[in-house]
Amino acid sequence: MSIASEDVRYRSTVAYFCMEVGLDPAVPTYAGGLGMLAGDSLSAAADLGVPMVGITLLHRKGYFRQHLDDKGQQTESPAIWSPERLLKAMPDRVSVTIEGRPVHIRAWLYGLTGISGHTVPVYFLDTALPENTPWDQTLTDQLYGGDNHYRLCQEAILGLGGAAMLSALGYRNIQIYHMNEGHSALLTLALAKEMSEGHRLRDLSRVTIDAVRRRCVFTTHTPVPAGHDRFPAWLVSQVLGEELTSALHSCRCFLDGTLNMTYLAFSFSHYVNGVSMHHEEIAHSMFPNYPINSITNGVHAVNWTAPSLKEVYDRHIPEWRWDNLYLRYAVSIALDEIRQAHQHAKKMLIAEVEKRTGQRLDPEALTIGFARRATAYKRADLLFSDLERLTRIARQVGPLQVIYGGKAHPYDDGGKRLIRSIFEAAATLRDSVKVVYLEEYDMSLAKYVCSGVDLWLNTPQKPFEASGTSGMKAALNGVPSLSVLDGWWIEGNIEGITGWAVGDSWEPESDQGKETSSLYDKLEHVVLPMFYRKPDDYCRIMRWAIAINGSYYNAQRMLLQYLNNAYVATADAVWAPKYPHEYDHG
Ligand SMILES: *Cc1c(COP(=O)(O)O)cnc(C)c1O
């Protein structure tokens, strides 16, 4: 791990803020897709030599460890890890004022070195310092733990503390602050304070607001209401104090007595985007008065490609590692080579499943993967809507087996119920369709599952899947998707070429009955017959998935789009004729 050299801090830099970042399986500071995306974006910046610095929280107790009993009942324990072993402690200290008292913060450094040799420093903020009260020391313990009060304190540390830490670390030329989701939106107040040159922040002038906007970019990640933090005004006033609260009032950032972090981020950014073309439209209907763009997510190609496929790409298109567009030329790789590389990835997955569960899967059977956060809108159980039909399909058309994985947030009863229902279905299907649910789904397990299955299944309830990224990881490995047309799959699906859609025609909202019968129809009449009876046709689809989707839905393309569209902060990049208080937040 190398440390950012002195001069990096004086180059014009993008500061990337995110509550969760997934960089390393040994650093469990992420819950799901948002954190993986942050890690992949920072990795792409390291590859491309983009001067970027990451800010997140240390989360000493991680997200959590998941334990599942034989009924699929989830319990949790802290995911304790040792920053001391993996990160470098920085000597710098800053503090933020929370409830009128100073909360002291230090930072730990993870140096992320890319293919170019460039290192992107990622700083993890930590309040476990003896000069803090015992309670304040816990503020950077747990990702998405605690109540609203705990969360607001964490967001003050991330946004206000992060901005202060960058100054203390000597960053003098940050041109762009990228708020990846609204959790870090309080950083706009820190910037406003810095730009108002010591004046109290009571009334934010247009000049100050413009200056902050020139620096800020905001990415919104979900249409699910729980993904948009809201805090009552009394709590904001209690935690942040009178000056910042009156600043928020002065730009009318409270709506009906509530501070909505999404609005705050919107109001102070010159560029706002959703994470797929369709999500732009959905976000537009949620926030009709704001200009919203889209940059579709991508995943870090080299990180997510299985060793056996990497070897094939290296042999035919070695340029793919530093220019992912070369994956386009996978079209000319022989089907047999792709098939063999995939068989190897499948073997590795089956061995990993056996190691973890003792269960032996059939290497010849069509293997379906479904793994992501367990939460209601992801509808992990849609495949089990009609167990008789599924059994009949497996008996008559060809055997199939399913691998599941995913954690439910400790407070998400709907998500926990879903896991139990998968276990129930697995028991019922015991003699016809083998179903395994893997505990502790994380980035290392995701590498096995996304690359080793034959078909990636995704059945979210529309329109809640803003993008989805695990199907992109699968595509890079030649694994086609069978997915509801939501999020990235609306763009990524070419029917019968890169995979298949669940649902026979475009519908803006899910109709569960239609989707279920389409899901079974596709399995019975299209996917399974092709897999068993026309293996070359199936393999051709695998190859298109790599060439068409792998070459595009990667983090390199995504970062280049951010550079072209979002990080260009010129004087006229301030889009809005209006100011925060002039918006109808309707
Ligand atoms: C990629 C990934 C996700 C995101 O999956 P979606 O398909 O976007 O829901 C979640 N968790 C882990 C561990 C991942 O690697």
The ligand as a MOL file (V3000), in Angstrom:
LIG
                    3D

  0  0  0     0  0            999 V3000
M  V30 BEGIN CTAB
M  V30 COUNTS 15 15 0 0 0
M  V30 BEGIN ATOM
M  V30 1 C -22.9240 -6.4530 -6.5620 0
M  V30 2 C -23.3400 -6.6870 -5.1650 0
M  V30 3 C -24.5870 -6.2590 -4.7200 0
M  V30 4 C -25.5630 -5.5230 -5.6160 0
M  V30 5 O -26.4680 -6.4110 -6.2100 0
M  V30 6 P -27.7360 -5.8930 -7.0410 0
M  V30 7 O -27.8690 -6.8100 -8.1630 0
M  V30 8 O -27.4210 -4.5100 -7.4930 0
M  V30 9 O -28.8810 -5.9290 -6.1250 0
M  V30 10 C -24.9390 -6.5010 -3.4040 0
M  V30 11 N -24.1080 -7.1550 -2.5680 0
M  V30 12 C -22.8950 -7.5910 -2.9620 0
M  V30 13 C -22.0260 -8.2950 -1.9960 0
M  V30 14 C -22.4680 -7.3750 -4.2710 0
M  V30 15 O -21.2680 -7.8000 -4.6620 0
M  V30 END ATOM
M  V30 BEGIN BOND
M  V30 1 1 1 2
M  V30 2 1 2 3
M  V30 3 2 2 14
M  V30 4 1 3 4
M  V30 5 2 3 10
M  V30 6 1 4 5
M  V30 7 1 5 6
M  V30 8 2 6 7
M  V30 9 1 6 8
M  V30 10 1 6 9
M  V30 11 1 10 11
M  V30 12 2 11 12
M  V30 13 1 12 13
M  V30 14 1 12 14
M  V30 15 1 14 15
M  V30 END BOND
M  V30 END CTAB
M  END
